[in-house]
Amino acid sequence: MSDKIYSVAVSCRDSIGWVEYDIENKTVKVCLDDAKAVEDAEKFLTTEHEIRVPHETLRDFSPVKVNPLADVESFQLALTRLWESTDVHVDWSRPVDYVKQHPHY
């Protein structure tokens, strides 16, 4: 992660790409060769959501309102729910710099 951009690798169907969150400007850019996936993911990541999150244990979930663009932690939390709503899968283990260099993997 650079100081100003947080990036993570994503995939949807046969397309592999990435998502960038501009920390200073609080904007998101989805880079995939699937226009519908881009539209769905950008809409999801720019909309406030109520997300059930654990607190002290994995048994004490409670709803929390999350604005994905508020900060990196909120953005990361929203990313954990992205696939359920959009079919865009966050590939936390794939090196995003490699994906950016080889977007048509």
TAGITA-V879238 format. One line per field, one symbol per residue. phi: phi as a letter, one per 30 degrees, with the letter a starting at -180 (. if undefined). burial: # if it has 24 or more other C-alpha atoms within 12 Angstrom, else .. A space follows every 10 residues. Layout:
phi = ???
burial = ???
This chain:
phi = .ddcbcbbdb bahcccaabc cdddchbbbc cbdbeddddd dddddccdbc bdbdcdbdcc dbdbdbcecd addddddded cedecbiccd cecddddddd dbdce
burial = .....##### ##..###### ###...#### ##.#..##.# ##.###..#. .......... .....##### ##.####### ##...##### .....#..#. .....
